[in-house]
Amino acid sequence: MEIKARIAVIGGSGLTQIEGLRVIEELDIDTPFGQPSDKITIAEIEGRRVAFLPRHGRGHRINPTQVPYRANIWALKQIGVFWIVTFSAVGSLRLDFEPEHFCVPDQIIDRTTLRQNSFFDDIVVHVANGEPFDERLRNVLIEACRAEGVTTHDSGTYLCMEGPAFSTRAESKMYRILGADIVGMTANPEAKLAREAEMAYATVAQMTDYDSWHESVVTVEEVIGHMKNNVANVHRVIRRMIPMIPLGTEDEDPVSHALSLAITTDSACIDERYRAKYALLLGKYVDFNGHRI
């Protein structure tokens, strides 16, 4: 596997490109799960090579349910990425999480129903997911956001809903009862797939509104205004955080061996074609003769 970049940025709503980059190349990649959302741009940021992928494609043409999450994560893994930083616009479920504040969440509640949330269709893999976001990467993001003067909440529960319609008022109030702090549409299955791929994953959630639990009327103009201001802050945060990511310490991260005890299917029962097809993920643990390594 040729390493094109060790760091990736997945851009969400409003972040379909990063300004002022020195582009090195664009990669058109195919995977066992089809093509990713768009071409992957390899660029230099602060002296480091970074892969950039717009989650919804250029022109924001792919809705949250239809994002090819498996292809996106696989493609990044294929080019050597370990650190995945994502950016997402979200609604706030708390008064103190104000529009234009950032949150680096530490937990997820998954309320999606229509998405493929595992790479492994033909074998049983029970990956540990108690802490869905990588703690070391989260700390980098918190420090970078605050260094750029953005009010940033250092924990929070991200409720991932299906969409594409926004919450009803009753749903929004229920999410608050469940203990969620923010609501969005893209953290899962991204986070689950990154864990299965043994990649460090963390997100910066940017508040655009108070969702529908709040009695105030939110206009489209307000949301778009907050989103534009958020994106301006995101560009600064990206440049700040890239040099802070601890390259060279990947093997020290617990996620780097997340599959070591997760593969439950007897290796002798894993079809040879399946082992070859998924060698990118399974090759560390199961050889082509079906033996545990």
ZATIMAR-316686 format. One record per residue (C-alpha): residue number from 1; residue in three letters; x, y, z. Coordinates in Angstrom, 3 decimals. Layout:
// ZATIMAR-316686
(node NUM,"ALA",(X,Y,Z)) ...
//
This chain:
// ZATIMAR-316686
(node 1,"MET",(0.000,0.000,0.000)) (node 2,"GLU",(1.450,3.324,-1.061)) (node 3,"ILE",(1.025,5.946,1.634)) (node 4,"LYS",(-0.298,9.124,0.066)) (node 5,"ALA",(-1.209,10.821,3.360)) (node 6,"ARG",(-1.565,9.876,7.021)) (node 7,"ILE",(-4.107,12.617,7.813)) (node 8,"ALA",(-7.516,13.129,6.222)) (node 9,"VAL",(-10.113,15.862,6.521)) (node 10,"ILE",(-13.719,14.998,5.672)) (node 11,"GLY",(-15.700,18.155,5.020)) (node 12,"GLY",(-19.392,18.379,5.778)) (node 13,"SER",(-22.044,20.974,4.985)) (node 14,"GLY",(-20.415,24.191,3.810)) (node 15,"LEU",(-16.915,22.717,3.606)) (node 16,"THR",(-16.541,21.339,0.100)) (node 17,"GLN",(-13.036,22.711,-0.377)) (node 18,"ILE",(-10.187,24.143,1.674)) (node 19,"GLU",(-8.881,27.494,0.505)) (node 20,"GLY",(-5.276,28.244,-0.351)) (node 21,"LEU",(-3.958,24.694,-0.553)) (node 22,"ARG",(-0.997,23.509,-2.565)) (node 23,"VAL",(-2.670,20.636,-4.383)) (node 24,"ILE",(-0.354,17.715,-5.102)) (node 25,"GLU",(-2.745,15.361,-6.887)) (node 26,"GLU",(-6.339,14.212,-7.154)) (node 27,"LEU",(-7.143,10.534,-6.753)) (node 28,"ASP",(-10.045,8.739,-8.416)) (node 29,"ILE",(-10.341,5.582,-6.309)) (node 30,"ASP",(-12.530,2.507,-6.590)) (node 31,"THR",(-13.241,0.246,-3.613)) (node 32,"PRO",(-15.116,-3.012,-2.931)) (node 33,"PHE",(-17.998,-0.720,-1.944)) (node 34,"GLY",(-17.969,1.479,-5.020)) (node 35,"GLN",(-16.532,4.944,-5.387)) (node 36,"PRO",(-16.274,7.505,-2.581)) (node 37,"SER",(-18.275,10.744,-2.512)) (node 38,"ASP",(-15.793,12.489,-4.778)) (node 39,"LYS",(-12.176,12.509,-5.865)) (node 40,"ILE",(-9.740,12.662,-2.954)) (node 41,"THR",(-7.477,15.699,-3.064)) (node 42,"ILE",(-3.957,15.267,-1.721)) (node 43,"ALA",(-2.636,18.650,-0.664)) (node 44,"GLU",(0.057,20.177,1.485)) (node 45,"ILE",(-1.062,21.997,4.623)) (node 46,"GLU",(1.523,23.455,6.985)) (node 47,"GLY",(4.192,21.225,5.452)) (node 48,"ARG",(2.212,17.993,5.804)) (node 49,"ARG",(0.374,15.917,3.229)) (node 50,"VAL",(-3.357,15.806,3.881)) (node 51,"ALA",(-6.169,13.995,2.062)) (node 52,"PHE",(-9.386,15.997,1.668)) (node 53,"LEU",(-12.764,14.457,0.857)) (node 54,"PRO",(-16.063,16.377,0.685)) (node 55,"ARG",(-18.568,14.073,2.379)) (node 56,"HIS",(-21.527,15.198,0.254)) (node 57,"GLY",(-19.518,15.595,-2.956)) (node 58,"ARG",(-18.685,18.820,-4.722)) (node 59,"GLY",(-21.824,20.841,-5.134)) (node 60,"HIS",(-23.330,19.153,-2.052)) (node 61,"ARG",(-25.210,16.624,-4.174)) (node 62,"ILE",(-25.396,13.582,-1.857)) (node 63,"ASN",(-27.869,13.519,1.018)) (node 64,"PRO",(-26.791,12.136,4.428)) (node 65,"THR",(-28.428,8.719,3.986)) (node 66,"GLN",(-26.899,8.177,0.552)) (node 67,"VAL",(-23.314,9.147,1.421)) (node 68,"PRO",(-21.114,6.148,0.471)) (node 69,"TYR",(-19.640,5.904,3.954)) (node 70,"ARG",(-17.998,2.515,3.461)) (node 71,"ALA",(-16.341,3.577,0.223)) (node 72,"ASN",(-15.158,6.840,1.811)) (node 73,"ILE",(-13.462,5.214,4.800)) (node 74,"TRP",(-12.056,2.337,2.728)) (node 75,"ALA",(-10.570,4.721,0.157)) (node 76,"LEU",(-8.845,6.741,2.884)) (node 77,"LYS",(-7.499,3.569,4.489)) (node 78,"GLN",(-6.268,2.411,1.092)) (node 79,"ILE",(-4.075,5.495,0.653)) (node 80,"GLY",(-2.539,5.151,4.110)) (node 81,"VAL",(-4.653,7.502,6.212)) (node 82,"PHE",(-4.767,6.862,9.965)) (node 83,"TRP",(-6.005,10.175,11.417)) (node 84,"ILE",(-9.483,11.243,10.258)) (node 85,"VAL",(-10.760,14.682,11.244)) (node 86,"THR",(-14.318,15.489,10.224)) (node 87,"PHE",(-16.366,18.663,10.289)) (node 88,"SER",(-20.163,18.717,10.552)) (node 89,"ALA",(-22.911,21.297,10.884)) (node 90,"VAL",(-25.285,20.391,13.733)) (node 91,"GLY",(-28.258,21.636,15.679)) (node 92,"SER",(-27.877,22.462,19.370)) (node 93,"LEU",(-29.995,20.739,22.002)) (node 94,"ARG",(-28.713,22.951,24.839)) (node 95,"LEU",(-29.048,26.680,25.474)) (node 96,"ASP",(-25.363,27.013,26.384)) (node 97,"PHE",(-24.298,25.392,23.099)) (node 98,"GLU",(-24.939,28.544,21.115)) (node 99,"PRO",(-24.930,29.027,17.338)) (node 100,"GLU",(-21.340,29.428,16.090)) (node 101,"HIS",(-19.981,27.533,19.097)) (node 102,"PHE",(-18.020,24.356,18.338)) (node 103,"CYS",(-18.256,21.015,20.115)) (node 104,"VAL",(-15.781,18.122,20.002)) (node 105,"PRO",(-18.128,15.297,21.029)) (node 106,"ASP",(-17.077,12.237,22.973)) (node 107,"GLN",(-20.215,10.093,22.588)) (node 108,"ILE",(-22.778,9.130,19.940)) (node 109,"ILE",(-26.373,7.959,20.015)) (node 110,"ASP",(-27.188,6.280,16.705)) (node 111,"ARG",(-30.774,6.799,15.521)) (node 112,"THR",(-30.166,5.961,11.864)) (node 113,"THR",(-32.060,3.078,10.273)) (node 114,"LEU",(-31.170,2.876,6.565)) (node 115,"ARG",(-27.359,2.709,6.464)) (node 116,"GLN",(-24.769,-0.033,6.145)) (node 117,"ASN",(-22.804,0.377,9.372)) (node 118,"SER",(-20.188,-2.375,8.997)) (node 119,"PHE",(-17.683,-3.488,6.396)) (node 120,"PHE",(-18.213,-7.105,7.357)) (node 121,"ASP",(-21.294,-8.623,5.744)) (node 122,"ASP",(-20.104,-12.239,5.644)) (node 123,"ILE",(-18.250,-12.685,8.923)) (node 124,"VAL",(-18.937,-11.664,12.515)) (node 125,"VAL",(-16.843,-8.807,13.879)) (node 126,"HIS",(-17.758,-7.279,17.245)) (node 127,"VAL",(-15.512,-4.225,17.490)) (node 128,"ALA",(-15.399,-2.413,20.853)) (node 129,"ASN",(-17.088,0.964,20.529)) (node 130,"GLY",(-17.542,2.268,24.066)) (node 131,"GLU",(-15.499,5.372,23.241)) (node 132,"PRO",(-16.444,6.096,19.608)) (node 133,"PHE",(-14.118,9.077,19.175)) (node 134,"ASP",(-10.324,8.872,19.469)) (node 135,"GLU",(-9.287,10.619,22.676)) (node 136,"ARG",(-5.850,11.783,21.522)) (node 137,"LEU",(-7.272,13.273,18.355)) (node 138,"ARG",(-10.110,14.891,20.278)) (node 139,"ASN",(-7.619,16.651,22.526)) (node 140,"VAL",(-5.760,18.011,19.505)) (node 141,"LEU",(-8.982,19.392,18.050)) (node 142,"ILE",(-10.083,20.997,21.317)) (node 143,"GLU",(-6.730,22.724,21.707)) (node 144,"ALA",(-6.675,23.890,18.072)) (node 145,"CYS",(-10.221,25.295,18.190)) (node 146,"ARG",(-9.587,27.191,21.393)) (node 147,"ALA",(-6.250,28.502,20.127)) (node 148,"GLU",(-8.180,30.085,17.248)) (node 149,"GLY",(-10.514,31.823,19.697)) (node 150,"VAL",(-13.573,29.681,18.970)) (node 151,"THR",(-15.827,28.901,21.939)) (node 152,"THR",(-15.483,25.130,22.053)) (node 153,"HIS",(-17.220,22.564,24.260)) (node 154,"ASP",(-14.809,19.738,25.055)) (node 155,"SER",(-17.413,16.966,25.330)) (node 156,"GLY",(-20.938,16.209,24.273)) (node 157,"THR",(-23.215,13.508,22.959)) (node 158,"TYR",(-23.904,13.644,19.239)) (node 159,"LEU",(-27.268,12.141,18.288)) (node 160,"CYS",(-27.097,10.974,14.678)) (node 161,"MET",(-30.522,10.947,13.027)) (node 162,"GLU",(-31.414,9.637,9.593)) (node 163,"GLY",(-32.630,12.763,7.818)) (node 164,"PRO",(-32.729,14.352,5.357)) (node 165,"ALA",(-35.708,16.109,6.970)) (node 166,"PHE",(-34.886,17.911,10.212)) (node 167,"SER",(-36.369,16.825,13.551)) (node 168,"THR",(-39.984,17.287,14.508)) (node 169,"ARG",(-40.419,19.263,17.720)) (node 170,"ALA",(-41.415,16.075,19.568)) (node 171,"GLU",(-38.320,14.238,18.292)) (node 172,"SER",(-36.061,17.124,19.238)) (node 173,"LYS",(-37.477,17.179,22.780)) (node 174,"MET",(-37.026,13.398,22.987)) (node 175,"TYR",(-33.360,13.717,22.005)) (node 176,"ARG",(-32.876,16.091,24.936)) (node 177,"ILE",(-34.498,13.570,27.280)) (node 178,"LEU",(-32.105,10.901,25.956)) (node 179,"GLY",(-29.196,13.082,27.028)) (node 180,"ALA",(-28.004,14.261,23.632)) (node 181,"ASP",(-26.324,17.664,23.348)) (node 182,"ILE",(-26.214,18.086,19.579)) (node 183,"VAL",(-28.047,16.537,16.649)) (node 184,"GLY",(-26.627,15.826,13.198)) (node 185,"MET",(-26.888,13.345,10.347)) (node 186,"THR",(-23.402,12.035,9.538)) (node 187,"ALA",(-21.330,10.864,12.531)) (node 188,"ASN",(-22.587,7.327,12.054)) (node 189,"PRO",(-21.716,5.075,10.403)) (node 190,"GLU",(-18.510,7.059,9.796)) (node 191,"ALA",(-17.258,6.582,13.342)) (node 192,"LYS",(-18.135,2.859,13.439)) (node 193,"LEU",(-16.475,2.196,10.098)) (node 194,"ALA",(-13.347,4.100,11.081)) (node 195,"ARG",(-13.106,1.937,14.195)) (node 196,"GLU",(-13.450,-1.248,12.114)) (node 197,"ALA",(-10.718,0.083,9.831)) (node 198,"GLU",(-8.484,0.774,12.859)) (node 199,"MET",(-8.342,4.499,12.178)) (node 200,"ALA",(-8.414,7.364,14.683)) (node 201,"TYR",(-11.593,9.387,14.188)) (node 202,"ALA",(-12.832,12.621,15.747)) (node 203,"THR",(-15.171,15.396,14.699)) (node 204,"VAL",(-15.662,19.110,15.143)) (node 205,"ALA",(-19.376,19.883,15.284)) (node 206,"GLN",(-20.385,23.456,14.479)) (node 207,"MET",(-23.678,24.765,15.846)) (node 208,"THR",(-25.913,26.531,13.331)) (node 209,"ASP",(-29.233,26.670,15.251)) (node 210,"TYR",(-31.198,25.358,18.245)) (node 211,"ASP",(-32.990,22.613,16.332)) (node 212,"SER",(-36.775,22.453,16.748)) (node 213,"TRP",(-37.062,21.901,20.532)) (node 214,"HIS",(-36.535,25.619,21.080)) (node 215,"GLU",(-39.540,27.905,20.833)) (node 216,"SER",(-37.695,30.593,18.865)) (node 217,"VAL",(-38.236,30.768,15.117)) (node 218,"VAL",(-35.029,30.146,13.176)) (node 219,"THR",(-34.819,31.566,9.672)) (node 220,"VAL",(-32.899,30.075,6.766)) (node 221,"GLU",(-30.935,33.327,6.504)) (node 222,"GLU",(-29.773,32.985,10.115)) (node 223,"VAL",(-28.687,29.390,9.637)) (node 224,"ILE",(-26.757,30.209,6.453)) (node 225,"GLY",(-25.099,33.170,8.177)) (node 226,"HIS",(-23.973,31.017,11.096)) (node 227,"MET",(-22.752,28.340,8.695)) (node 228,"LYS",(-20.607,30.825,6.748)) (node 229,"ASN",(-19.038,32.138,9.941)) (node 230,"ASN",(-18.427,28.576,11.131)) (node 231,"VAL",(-16.668,27.647,7.888)) (node 232,"ALA",(-14.374,30.671,8.165)) (node 233,"ASN",(-13.388,29.464,11.632)) (node 234,"VAL",(-12.947,25.895,10.370)) (node 235,"HIS",(-10.364,26.992,7.787)) (node 236,"ARG",(-8.274,28.522,10.562)) (node 237,"VAL",(-8.695,25.497,12.816)) (node 238,"ILE",(-7.550,23.127,10.064)) (node 239,"ARG",(-4.284,24.991,9.594)) (node 240,"ARG",(-3.768,25.107,13.342)) (node 241,"MET",(-4.469,21.435,14.040)) (node 242,"ILE",(-2.574,19.751,11.178)) (node 243,"PRO",(0.912,20.319,12.713)) (node 244,"MET",(-0.397,19.222,16.123)) (node 245,"ILE",(-1.403,15.696,15.079)) (node 246,"PRO",(1.197,13.261,16.515)) (node 247,"LEU",(2.413,11.608,13.330)) (node 248,"GLY",(4.639,8.607,13.962)) (node 249,"THR",(2.724,7.497,17.055)) (node 250,"GLU",(-0.010,5.580,15.270)) (node 251,"ASP",(0.981,2.220,16.781)) (node 252,"GLU",(0.586,3.706,20.270)) (node 253,"ASP",(-3.094,4.401,19.684)) (node 254,"PRO",(-5.454,1.673,20.985)) (node 255,"VAL",(-7.553,1.928,17.816)) (node 256,"SER",(-4.608,0.642,15.770)) (node 257,"HIS",(-5.394,-2.890,16.984)) (node 258,"ALA",(-9.173,-2.609,17.354)) (node 259,"LEU",(-9.757,-5.828,15.376)) (node 260,"SER",(-7.299,-7.954,17.335)) (node 261,"LEU",(-10.014,-9.466,19.553)) (node 262,"ALA",(-13.037,-8.514,17.461)) (node 263,"ILE",(-13.049,-11.173,14.718)) (node 264,"THR",(-15.407,-13.835,16.087)) (node 265,"THR",(-15.800,-16.069,13.025)) (node 266,"ASP",(-13.472,-19.072,12.970)) (node 267,"SER",(-10.675,-18.226,10.540)) (node 268,"ALA",(-11.153,-21.597,8.779)) (node 269,"CYS",(-14.683,-20.473,7.910)) (node 270,"ILE",(-13.584,-17.268,6.226)) (node 271,"ASP",(-13.853,-17.853,2.495)) (node 272,"GLU",(-10.604,-17.398,0.548)) (node 273,"ARG",(-12.216,-14.878,-1.796)) (node 274,"TYR",(-13.398,-12.886,1.201)) (node 275,"ARG",(-9.913,-12.911,2.752)) (node 276,"ALA",(-8.437,-11.603,-0.496)) (node 277,"LYS",(-11.118,-8.980,-0.983)) (node 278,"TYR",(-10.763,-7.633,2.568)) (node 279,"ALA",(-7.028,-8.102,3.034)) (node 280,"LEU",(-6.723,-4.346,3.625)) (node 281,"LEU",(-8.530,-4.797,6.953)) (node 282,"LEU",(-8.041,-8.483,7.785)) (node 283,"GLY",(-4.497,-9.032,6.514)) (node 284,"LYS",(-2.942,-8.301,9.915)) (node 285,"TYR",(-4.947,-11.075,11.524)) (node 286,"VAL",(-5.870,-13.787,8.993)) (node 287,"ASP",(-3.507,-15.079,6.297)) (node 288,"PHE",(-4.532,-16.380,2.899)) (node 289,"ASN",(-4.537,-19.957,4.198)) (node 290,"GLY",(-7.156,-19.037,6.758)) (node 291,"HIS",(-4.790,-19.158,9.737)) (node 292,"ARG",(-4.678,-16.617,12.554)) (node 293,"ILE",(-1.483,-14.584,12.439)) 
//
